[in-house]
Amino acid sequence: MLYSAIILGLVSSLHCIGMCGPIAMMLPVDRNNPAKKTLQILTYHAGRLTAYGSLGLIFGTMGRGLYLAGIQQQFSIITGIVMIAIVMVPENIFARYNFSKPVYMAISKVKTGLGSRFRKKGYRSLYTAGVLNGFLPCGLVYAALFGAIAMQSVPLGMLYMMLFGAGTIPLMSMVVYASGILKNPLRNSFSKIVPYAAVAIGMLFIVRGLGLSIPYLSPGDLSLFVTSAPDCVTPGH
């Protein structure tokens, strides 16, 4: 299911150019030196991947616990349902409840930190801006985090989130290099693709959890559980 992380990242970038695109366009990169500009953009993306990797470490640890508890398969189904719900439920529904306030507060603090980074030039500032950007709350990042939990180990959880981040790099880099191309009509067209793709990925996780014994897509029940018992010993030995 690691391939779904890259797909989700690509899909997420279609959505993120609306919120994170302006941040990328404001990066204090050297506009006159193409080689230096490329290195600066990669430094920024390295910061984002660091943030996603650290989130993958945390949520991958949670997934490992579920794996050891033997409920990994059920959680894969829950992950798929949550991914679909995130893109299907209108944002104004979430805004009615108090639990949205901490998210908005977090966004405000992260944006304040980003602003201070933009006033400084240098690779350290670009890396820090990338880290802060990676921690910005986003519905599709939440979906990716559920995907990380659904993985079977801590390294896989980290890898899932880093692949998710890698999937966002092409379009987010294009925003910096060719900001004039991504006008509002084109952004709106991209946004329309997001729900369909996210629902498709959610369905993949549901099928995976059903244990249909389909190689690489829906493994059988036992292949998702830890076999903690030692090698079988024949009776009488």
C-alpha positions, 0 to 999 in steps of 0.5 A: 500500500506504499504506492497509495502514499505517493498517489495521495501526495500527488492528489494532496498537492492539487489541493495544497496549491490553494493554501500552501502554494502562496507560501511556496511563491513567497520563499526567499529564493535566488531568482537570478541563479537557477542552480542556487534556486533549485538547491534552495527549493530542495532544502525547503522540501527537505524540511517538509519531508522531515516534518512528515517523517516525524509525524510518520514516526509517531503515528507509525508507532501507534500502528505498530501497537495495533498490529501487535494487538491483532486489529490492524486489518480492522483499522485498515477498513476504518482508515479507508472510511475516514479518508472518504469522510474527510473529503466528503464532509464539507469543511463548514460542518467541522467549523461548527464544533469547538474542536476546530479552534485548536486547529485554527490556533495551530495554523495561526502559530505556524503561519507566524513562524513562517513569516519570521522565516521569510524575513530571513535568507539562508538555507537554515531559514528555508529548511525551517520554513519547510518543517513548519509548512509540513506541520500545517493542519490539512485534511489530506495530511490527516488522511495520510496519517491514518494511512501511516497508522495502517502500516505494519511497522514504525519504519513503514509509517515513516516511509509512508509519510515521506512518500506522501511528502515526495508526492507533493514535491513536483506540483509544489515546485512548479508553483515556485518555477511557474507561478503564472501558469497556475491561475485560479481556473486551473487550480479550481479544475485541479481541486475537483479531482481531489475528492474522486482520487481520495475516495479511490484511495480510501476504497483501496484501504477498505479492500485491503482490510477485507482480507480477500487474498488478492496478492499485493492488494488485499492480503489474507487475514493471517498475513496482516497479523504478527505471529508471535508464537515460536516455530511449531513443534510437532506433538511428542517432541 
